[in-house]
Amino acid sequence: MTVIVSAAACSTKPPDGTDGRSPQDAKIAFLMPDIASTRYELYDAPLFKAKVKDLCGGCEVLYQNAGGDAAKQQQQADSALAQGADVIVIDPVDSAAAASTVRTAQGRGVPVIAYDRPIPAVKADYYVSFDNEKIGSMIGTSLVEHLRATSAEGGLLQVNGSPTDAAAGLIKKGIHSAVDSSGFDLLAEYDTPAWEPGKAQSWVSGQISKFPGKIAGVVAANDGTGGGSIAAFKAAGARVPPVTGNDAELAAAQRIVKGDQYNTISKPIKTVAEAAATAAYAFAEGKKPRGDTTLFGTPSELFTPTVVTRENIAEVLVGDGKPLKTAEVCTATYAAACAEVDLT
């Protein structure tokens, strides 16, 4: 690690961050946080790479995934700088720890784009994401409205994301804005380390024993923690209450079709990945994207997603021209359920 940092220190860039190279030969680092959420490998990375190639045939994307390890992500950032990265796009494992990456890169004349998750402690050069607080509000409001419509009784469990992820904190805040005044008691809540589904499952299992028959619903901050929550109820032989999600993963879509999961959030990942790629190439050209709002003092682009339930999954998420293909969702196991929601 010392050698990598030292090598990066020897290549401080001029103000335009290009080392004198043509922007058409730029190196753009794309550093993703984990594989617990399948979206990064399946969607964000390939979509980002494709847009960069479209904008700049000679550009190179230095892609790395930290696997949920903040120290590893720091090493990957140092390595990218040592390789001459002109721009760093980072979705931080740990939003606080990523501040040192921003400072180091900016100190070498390399702009940093915070992707998906913000970096509140320092000002990145740009931020591209979804409106995470609104996502939390949408998740919670959708569940509460459903519970009211079905005259559900009992309280709620709230399964938040990683305590080191600033975006998870915004989602959590948004969920509370919907849940706290809902009339449903919040029985307990949990911040899930590294968003790991297994840890969410273990915690929910304990709550099922603690509140037998009293859990009306589970507000889970993403599909992984939602899937873990559902697995906990099934393992306990208990009725699965309505459980939320977020990210519109394939497995979540199948759970929604089957009726195991109540909702998810369909994010315009293609839109966000391409916006980040466009901004990164602009920085490589020596330009400064302005954004359409400001968050944590950083020029930002924030996109609004859509709540998906069984009622609108065919319209929003699955089918021709949509994020997920019917064939991959409607395997033999889910064929009958797919037919019920017009996914054929």
Sine and cosine of phi, psi and omega as CSV:
sin_phi,cos_phi,sin_psi,cos_psi,sin_omega,cos_omega
0.00,0.00,-0.64,0.77,0.00,-1.00
-0.88,0.48,-0.67,0.75,0.00,-1.00
-0.89,0.45,-0.67,0.74,-0.02,-1.00
-0.89,0.46,-0.73,0.69,0.00,-1.00
-0.88,0.47,-0.68,0.74,-0.01,-1.00
-0.88,0.47,-0.68,0.74,0.00,-1.00
-0.89,0.46,-0.65,0.76,0.01,-1.00
-0.90,0.43,-0.59,0.81,-0.04,-1.00
-0.91,0.41,-0.40,0.92,-0.02,-1.00
-0.99,0.15,-0.06,1.00,-0.11,-0.99
-0.80,-0.60,0.71,0.70,0.05,-1.00
-0.85,0.52,0.73,-0.68,-0.12,-0.99
-1.00,-0.02,0.39,-0.92,0.13,-0.99
-0.93,0.36,0.14,-0.99,-0.08,-1.00
-0.81,0.59,-0.51,0.86,-0.01,-1.00
-0.99,0.13,-0.05,1.00,0.12,-0.99
0.95,0.32,0.30,0.95,-0.15,-0.99
-0.94,-0.35,-0.09,1.00,-0.07,-1.00
0.86,0.51,0.38,0.92,0.01,-1.00
0.99,0.14,-0.05,1.00,0.03,-1.00
-0.97,0.26,0.36,-0.93,0.15,-0.99
-0.92,0.38,0.60,-0.80,0.08,-1.00
-0.83,0.56,-0.40,0.92,0.02,-1.00
-0.95,0.32,-0.16,0.99,0.05,-1.00
-0.91,-0.41,0.32,0.95,-0.10,-1.00
-0.91,0.41,0.49,-0.87,0.12,-0.99
-0.94,-0.33,0.82,-0.57,-0.06,-1.00
-0.86,-0.52,0.88,-0.48,0.02,-1.00
-1.00,0.09,0.72,-0.69,0.04,-1.00
-0.82,-0.57,0.98,-0.21,-0.16,-0.99
-0.93,-0.36,0.95,-0.31,-0.05,-1.00
-0.99,-0.16,0.36,-0.93,-0.24,-0.97
-1.00,0.04,-0.59,0.81,-0.16,-0.99
-0.33,-0.94,0.16,-0.99,0.09,-1.00
-0.92,-0.39,0.06,1.00,0.06,-1.00
-0.91,0.42,-0.59,0.81,0.14,-0.99
-1.00,-0.10,0.89,-0.46,-0.11,-0.99
-0.94,0.34,-0.26,0.97,-0.09,-1.00
-0.86,0.51,-0.56,0.83,-0.10,-0.99
-0.90,0.43,-0.69,0.72,-0.01,-1.00
-0.98,0.21,-0.60,0.80,-0.10,-1.00
-0.99,0.13,-0.53,0.85,-0.14,-0.99
-0.81,-0.58,-0.87,0.50,-0.13,-0.99
-0.82,0.57,-0.80,0.60,-0.08,-1.00
-0.89,0.45,-0.79,0.62,-0.01,-1.00
-0.90,0.43,-0.57,0.82,0.02,-1.00
-0.94,0.35,-0.64,0.77,0.04,-1.00
-0.90,0.44,-0.73,0.68,-0.01,-1.00
-0.87,0.49,-0.67,0.74,-0.03,-1.00
-0.90,0.44,-0.64,0.76,0.00,-1.00
-0.93,0.36,-0.65,0.76,0.05,-1.00
-0.87,0.49,-0.70,0.72,0.01,-1.00
-0.88,0.48,-0.61,0.79,0.02,-1.00
-0.91,0.41,-0.63,0.77,-0.01,-1.00
-0.97,0.22,-0.53,0.85,-0.23,-0.97
-0.45,-0.89,1.00,-0.05,-0.07,-1.00
-0.87,0.50,-0.45,0.89,-0.03,-1.00
-1.00,-0.09,-0.03,1.00,-0.02,-1.00
-0.97,0.25,0.43,-0.90,0.02,-1.00
-0.86,-0.50,0.77,-0.63,0.07,-1.00
-0.99,-0.12,0.85,-0.52,0.04,-1.00
-1.00,-0.08,1.00,-0.05,-0.10,-1.00
-0.99,-0.10,0.71,-0.70,0.09,-1.00
-0.59,-0.81,0.53,-0.85,0.12,-0.99
-0.85,-0.53,0.77,-0.64,-0.12,-0.99
-0.99,0.13,-0.13,0.99,0.02,-1.00
0.86,0.51,0.52,0.85,0.04,-1.00
0.99,0.16,0.17,0.99,-0.06,-1.00
-0.94,-0.33,0.94,-0.34,-0.06,-1.00
-0.90,0.43,-0.63,0.78,0.01,-1.00
-0.91,0.42,-0.63,0.77,0.04,-1.00
-0.90,0.44,-0.63,0.78,0.01,-1.00
-0.91,0.41,-0.60,0.80,0.07,-1.00
-0.89,0.46,-0.67,0.74,0.05,-1.00
-0.89,0.46,-0.63,0.78,0.01,-1.00
-0.91,0.41,-0.62,0.79,0.05,-1.00
-0.91,0.41,-0.69,0.73,0.04,-1.00
-0.87,0.49,-0.66,0.76,0.01,-1.00
-0.90,0.44,-0.66,0.75,0.02,-1.00
-0.88,0.47,-0.66,0.75,0.04,-1.00
-0.90,0.43,-0.66,0.75,0.02,-1.00
-0.89,0.45,-0.51,0.86,0.02,-1.00
-0.99,0.14,-0.03,1.00,0.06,-1.00
1.00,-0.02,0.49,0.87,0.02,-1.00
-0.84,0.54,0.73,-0.69,0.03,-1.00
-1.00,0.01,-0.42,0.91,0.02,-1.00
-0.55,-0.84,0.60,-0.80,0.10,-1.00
-0.89,-0.45,0.81,-0.59,0.13,-0.99
-0.94,-0.34,0.88,-0.48,-0.12,-0.99
-0.74,-0.67,0.75,-0.66,0.18,-0.98
-0.97,-0.25,0.98,-0.20,-0.22,-0.98
-0.95,0.31,0.66,-0.76,0.18,-0.98
-0.91,0.42,-0.73,0.68,-0.02,-1.00
-0.81,-0.59,0.93,-0.36,-0.10,-0.99
-0.88,0.47,-0.57,0.82,0.01,-1.00
-0.95,0.31,-0.72,0.70,-0.01,-1.00
-0.90,0.44,-0.50,0.86,-0.03,-1.00
-0.92,0.39,-0.24,0.97,0.03,-1.00
-0.86,0.51,-0.59,0.81,0.00,-1.00
-0.93,0.37,-0.54,0.84,0.07,-1.00
-0.90,0.44,-0.68,0.73,0.01,-1.00
-0.88,0.47,-0.73,0.68,-0.03,-1.00
-0.89,0.46,-0.69,0.72,-0.02,-1.00
-0.89,0.45,-0.73,0.68,-0.04,-1.00
-0.91,0.42,-0.74,0.68,-0.02,-1.00
-0.90,0.43,-0.53,0.85,0.06,-1.00
-0.91,0.42,-0.33,0.94,0.04,-1.00
-0.98,-0.22,0.19,0.98,0.02,-1.00
0.98,0.20,0.31,0.95,-0.03,-1.00
-0.96,-0.26,0.89,-0.45,0.01,-1.00
-0.94,0.35,0.47,-0.88,-0.03,-1.00
-0.83,-0.55,0.78,-0.62,0.10,-0.99
-0.96,-0.28,0.88,-0.48,0.12,-0.99
-0.98,0.19,0.78,-0.62,-0.10,-0.99
-0.88,-0.48,0.81,-0.59,0.05,-1.00
0.96,0.29,-0.83,0.56,-0.02,-1.00
-0.93,-0.36,0.71,-0.70,-0.03,-1.00
-0.98,0.21,0.21,-0.98,0.06,-1.00
-0.82,-0.57,1.00,0.09,-0.18,-0.98
-0.91,0.42,-0.50,0.87,-0.15,-0.99
-0.94,0.35,-0.46,0.89,0.03,-1.00
-0.70,-0.71,0.27,-0.96,0.01,-1.00
-1.00,-0.02,0.94,-0.34,0.17,-0.99
-0.94,0.34,0.14,-0.99,-0.01,-1.00
-0.98,0.18,-0.39,0.92,-0.03,-1.00
-0.29,-0.96,0.39,-0.92,0.03,-1.00
-0.65,-0.76,0.81,-0.58,0.04,-1.00
-0.84,-0.54,0.83,-0.56,-0.07,-1.00
-0.25,-0.97,-0.17,-0.99,0.17,-0.99
-0.99,-0.15,0.27,-0.96,0.08,-1.00
-0.98,0.19,1.00,0.00,-0.17,-0.99
-0.91,0.40,-0.58,0.81,0.05,-1.00
-0.91,0.42,-0.63,0.78,0.04,-1.00
-0.92,0.39,-0.60,0.80,0.06,-1.00
-0.84,0.54,-0.73,0.68,0.02,-1.00
-0.86,0.51,-0.68,0.73,0.02,-1.00
-0.90,0.44,-0.65,0.76,0.00,-1.00
-0.91,0.42,-0.68,0.73,0.03,-1.00
-0.85,0.52,-0.79,0.62,-0.06,-1.00
-0.92,0.38,-0.68,0.73,-0.02,-1.00
-0.89,0.45,-0.68,0.73,0.01,-1.00
-0.86,0.52,-0.70,0.71,-0.01,-1.00
-0.92,0.39,-0.73,0.69,-0.03,-1.00
-0.87,0.50,-0.69,0.72,0.01,-1.00
-0.89,0.46,-0.63,0.78,0.02,-1.00
-0.92,0.40,-0.68,0.73,0.00,-1.00
-0.90,0.43,-0.62,0.78,0.05,-1.00
-0.91,0.41,-0.68,0.73,-0.04,-1.00
-0.90,0.43,-0.48,0.88,-0.02,-1.00
-0.98,-0.18,0.15,0.99,0.02,-1.00
0.81,0.59,0.65,0.76,-0.01,-1.00
-0.93,0.38,0.51,-0.86,0.04,-1.00
-0.83,-0.56,0.54,-0.84,-0.01,-1.00
0.85,-0.52,-0.22,-0.97,-0.03,-1.00
-0.88,-0.47,-0.09,-1.00,-0.10,-1.00
-0.89,-0.47,0.54,-0.84,0.25,-0.97
-0.97,-0.24,0.62,-0.78,0.04,-1.00
-0.88,-0.48,0.90,-0.43,-0.02,-1.00
-0.95,-0.31,0.98,-0.21,-0.06,-1.00
-1.00,0.08,0.08,-1.00,0.06,-1.00
-1.00,0.06,-0.30,-0.95,-0.10,-1.00
-0.90,0.43,0.70,-0.71,0.02,-1.00
-0.93,0.37,-0.22,0.97,0.02,-1.00
-0.99,-0.14,0.07,1.00,-0.05,-1.00
-0.96,-0.28,0.91,-0.42,-0.03,-1.00
-0.90,0.44,-0.52,0.85,0.06,-1.00
-0.91,0.41,-0.62,0.79,0.05,-1.00
-0.88,0.48,-0.59,0.81,0.05,-1.00
-0.90,0.43,-0.61,0.80,0.04,-1.00
-0.94,0.35,-0.66,0.75,0.05,-1.00
-0.87,0.48,-0.70,0.71,0.01,-1.00
-0.85,0.52,-0.69,0.72,0.02,-1.00
-0.89,0.47,-0.67,0.74,0.01,-1.00
-0.91,0.41,-0.63,0.77,0.04,-1.00
-0.88,0.48,-0.71,0.70,0.00,-1.00
-0.88,0.48,-0.58,0.82,0.01,-1.00
-0.88,0.47,-0.47,0.88,0.01,-1.00
-1.00,-0.03,-0.57,0.82,-0.14,-0.99
-1.00,0.05,-0.63,0.78,-0.16,-0.99
-0.88,0.48,-0.51,0.86,-0.01,-1.00
-0.95,-0.31,0.32,0.95,-0.12,-0.99
-0.98,0.19,-0.35,0.94,-0.11,-0.99
1.00,-0.08,-0.18,0.98,0.08,-1.00
-0.99,-0.12,0.79,-0.62,-0.01,-1.00
-0.91,0.42,0.66,-0.75,0.13,-0.99
-1.00,0.05,0.97,-0.26,-0.08,-1.00
-0.93,0.37,-0.66,0.75,-0.02,-1.00
-0.17,-0.98,0.37,-0.93,0.10,-1.00
-0.62,-0.78,0.32,-0.95,-0.15,-0.99
-0.53,-0.85,0.73,-0.68,0.13,-0.99
-1.00,-0.05,0.90,-0.43,-0.14,-0.99
-0.99,0.11,0.93,-0.38,-0.01,-1.00
-0.83,0.56,0.79,-0.61,0.07,-1.00
0.84,0.54,0.33,0.95,0.00,-1.00
0.87,0.49,0.40,0.92,-0.13,-0.99
-0.96,0.28,0.86,-0.51,-0.02,-1.00
-0.83,0.55,-0.61,0.80,-0.01,-1.00
-0.89,0.46,-0.60,0.80,0.02,-1.00
-0.95,0.32,-0.60,0.80,0.08,-1.00
-0.90,0.44,-0.67,0.74,0.00,-1.00
-0.88,0.48,-0.70,0.71,-0.02,-1.00
-0.88,0.47,-0.68,0.73,-0.01,-1.00
-0.91,0.40,-0.71,0.70,-0.01,-1.00
-0.89,0.46,-0.60,0.80,0.04,-1.00
-0.84,0.55,-0.67,0.74,0.03,-1.00
-0.91,0.42,-0.59,0.81,-0.01,-1.00
-0.96,0.29,-0.52,0.85,0.05,-1.00
-0.89,0.46,-0.64,0.77,0.04,-1.00
-0.94,0.34,-0.57,0.82,-0.06,-1.00
-0.97,0.24,-0.56,0.83,-0.06,-1.00
-0.82,-0.57,0.86,0.50,-0.07,-1.00
-0.87,0.49,0.81,-0.59,0.04,-1.00
0.95,0.31,0.11,0.99,-0.08,-1.00
-0.93,-0.36,0.04,1.00,-0.07,-1.00
-0.99,-0.11,0.94,-0.34,-0.03,-1.00
-0.99,0.12,-0.48,0.88,-0.03,-1.00
-0.19,-0.98,0.28,-0.96,0.02,-1.00
-0.81,-0.59,0.85,-0.53,0.07,-1.00
-1.00,-0.09,0.99,-0.15,0.00,-1.00
-0.98,-0.19,0.64,-0.77,-0.16,-0.99
-0.98,0.18,-0.28,0.96,0.10,-0.99
-0.45,-0.90,0.07,-1.00,-0.07,-1.00
-0.93,0.38,-0.52,0.85,0.02,-1.00
-0.91,0.42,-0.75,0.66,0.01,-1.00
-0.94,0.34,-0.53,0.85,0.08,-1.00
-0.91,0.41,-0.69,0.73,0.03,-1.00
-0.90,0.45,-0.63,0.77,0.06,-1.00
-0.89,0.45,-0.63,0.78,0.02,-1.00
-0.90,0.44,-0.70,0.71,0.01,-1.00
-0.89,0.46,-0.67,0.74,0.02,-1.00
-0.87,0.49,-0.57,0.82,0.00,-1.00
-0.91,0.42,-0.69,0.72,0.01,-1.00
-0.91,0.42,-0.67,0.75,-0.01,-1.00
-0.91,0.41,-0.65,0.76,0.00,-1.00
-0.91,0.42,-0.51,0.86,0.00,-1.00
-0.99,0.11,-0.10,1.00,-0.04,-1.00
0.94,0.33,0.39,0.92,-0.04,-1.00
-0.98,-0.19,0.38,-0.93,0.08,-1.00
-0.88,0.47,0.71,-0.70,0.03,-1.00
-1.00,0.09,0.90,-0.43,0.03,-1.00
-0.98,0.22,0.12,-0.99,0.09,-1.00
-0.85,0.52,0.78,-0.63,-0.04,-1.00
-0.80,-0.60,0.69,-0.72,-0.03,-1.00
-1.00,-0.05,0.06,-1.00,0.06,-1.00
-0.35,-0.94,-0.20,-0.98,-0.07,-1.00
-0.11,-0.99,0.74,-0.67,0.05,-1.00
0.88,-0.47,-0.25,0.97,0.05,-1.00
0.82,0.58,0.73,0.68,0.07,-1.00
-0.95,0.32,0.38,-0.92,-0.02,-1.00
-0.83,0.56,-0.75,0.67,-0.01,-1.00
-0.88,0.48,-0.58,0.81,0.02,-1.00
-0.93,0.37,-0.65,0.76,0.04,-1.00
-0.86,0.51,-0.65,0.76,0.02,-1.00
-0.92,0.39,-0.63,0.78,0.04,-1.00
-0.91,0.42,-0.61,0.79,0.02,-1.00
-0.92,0.40,-0.72,0.70,0.03,-1.00
-0.85,0.53,-0.67,0.74,-0.04,-1.00
-0.96,0.26,-0.38,0.93,-0.01,-1.00
0.99,-0.17,0.09,1.00,0.00,-1.00
-0.98,0.19,-0.55,0.84,-0.01,-1.00
-0.90,-0.44,0.66,-0.75,-0.08,-1.00
-0.98,0.19,-0.76,0.64,-0.04,-1.00
-0.57,-0.82,0.16,-0.99,0.20,-0.98
-0.55,-0.84,0.04,-1.00,0.04,-1.00
-0.89,-0.46,0.86,-0.51,0.05,-1.00
-1.00,0.04,0.93,-0.38,-0.02,-1.00
-0.99,-0.14,0.59,-0.81,0.05,-1.00
-0.98,0.21,0.93,0.37,-0.10,-1.00
-0.86,0.51,-0.63,0.78,0.04,-1.00
-0.86,0.52,-0.70,0.71,0.00,-1.00
-0.88,0.47,-0.70,0.71,-0.05,-1.00
-0.94,0.33,-0.69,0.73,0.02,-1.00
-0.88,0.47,-0.66,0.75,-0.01,-1.00
-0.95,0.32,-0.57,0.82,0.06,-1.00
-0.90,0.43,-0.65,0.76,0.03,-1.00
-0.91,0.41,-0.66,0.75,0.02,-1.00
-0.90,0.43,-0.66,0.75,0.02,-1.00
-0.89,0.45,-0.69,0.73,0.02,-1.00
-0.91,0.42,-0.66,0.75,0.00,-1.00
-0.88,0.47,-0.69,0.73,0.00,-1.00
-0.92,0.38,-0.57,0.82,0.07,-1.00
-0.88,0.48,-0.69,0.72,0.05,-1.00
-0.88,0.47,-0.63,0.78,0.01,-1.00
-0.89,0.46,-0.48,0.88,0.03,-1.00
-0.99,0.11,-0.04,1.00,-0.01,-1.00
1.00,0.02,0.20,0.98,0.01,-1.00
-0.99,-0.13,0.32,-0.95,0.01,-1.00
-0.84,-0.54,0.97,-0.23,0.04,-1.00
-0.84,0.55,0.58,-0.81,-0.11,-0.99
-0.99,-0.12,-0.43,0.90,-0.04,-1.00
0.97,0.26,0.10,-1.00,0.02,-1.00
-0.89,-0.46,0.03,1.00,0.09,-1.00
-0.35,-0.94,-0.03,-1.00,0.03,-1.00
-0.74,-0.67,0.73,-0.69,0.06,-1.00
-0.69,-0.72,0.77,-0.64,-0.08,-1.00
0.80,0.60,0.61,0.79,0.05,-1.00
0.96,0.28,0.17,0.99,-0.10,-1.00
-0.92,-0.40,0.75,-0.66,0.11,-0.99
-0.82,0.57,0.74,-0.67,-0.19,-0.98
-0.66,-0.75,0.47,-0.88,0.22,-0.98
-0.87,-0.50,0.87,-0.50,-0.02,-1.00
-0.86,-0.52,0.80,-0.60,-0.06,-1.00
-0.95,-0.32,0.53,-0.85,-0.05,-1.00
-0.99,-0.16,0.79,-0.61,-0.01,-1.00
-1.00,-0.02,-0.21,-0.98,-0.06,-1.00
-0.74,-0.67,0.67,-0.74,0.10,-1.00
-0.97,0.24,0.73,-0.69,0.01,-1.00
-0.88,-0.48,0.78,-0.62,0.13,-0.99
-0.79,-0.61,-0.04,-1.00,0.02,-1.00
-0.88,0.48,-0.47,0.88,-0.06,-1.00
-0.94,0.34,-0.53,0.85,-0.08,-1.00
-0.84,-0.54,0.21,0.98,-0.08,-1.00
-0.89,0.46,-0.58,0.82,0.02,-1.00
-0.95,0.33,-0.48,0.88,-0.02,-1.00
-0.99,0.16,-0.58,0.81,-0.18,-0.98
-0.96,-0.27,-0.65,0.76,-0.27,-0.96
-0.92,-0.39,-0.59,0.81,-0.17,-0.99
-0.85,-0.52,0.75,-0.66,0.05,-1.00
0.71,-0.70,-0.07,-1.00,-0.02,-1.00
-0.86,0.51,0.77,-0.64,0.03,-1.00
0.97,0.26,0.14,0.99,-0.01,-1.00
-0.94,-0.34,0.19,-0.98,-0.08,-1.00
-0.84,0.55,-0.60,0.80,-0.02,-1.00
-0.89,-0.45,0.60,-0.80,0.01,-1.00
-1.00,0.07,0.58,-0.82,-0.01,-1.00
-0.85,0.52,-0.65,0.76,-0.06,-1.00
-0.89,0.46,-0.58,0.82,-0.03,-1.00
-0.98,0.18,-0.45,0.89,0.04,-1.00
-0.99,0.12,-0.71,0.70,-0.13,-0.99
-1.00,-0.05,0.90,0.44,0.13,-0.99
-0.95,0.31,0.05,-1.00,-0.06,-1.00
-0.81,0.58,-0.61,0.79,-0.03,-1.00
-0.89,0.46,-0.53,0.85,-0.10,-0.99
-0.94,-0.34,0.13,0.99,-0.09,-1.00
-0.85,0.52,-0.74,0.68,-0.03,-1.00
-0.90,0.43,-0.69,0.72,0.01,-1.00
-0.91,0.42,-0.61,0.79,0.02,-1.00
-0.90,0.45,-0.63,0.78,0.01,-1.00
-0.89,0.46,-0.55,0.83,0.00,-1.00
-0.92,0.40,-0.45,0.89,0.00,-1.00
-0.94,-0.35,0.37,0.93,0.08,-1.00
0.90,0.44,0.56,0.83,0.11,-0.99
-0.96,-0.28,1.00,0.01,-0.02,-1.00
-0.70,-0.71,0.00,0.00,0.00,0.00
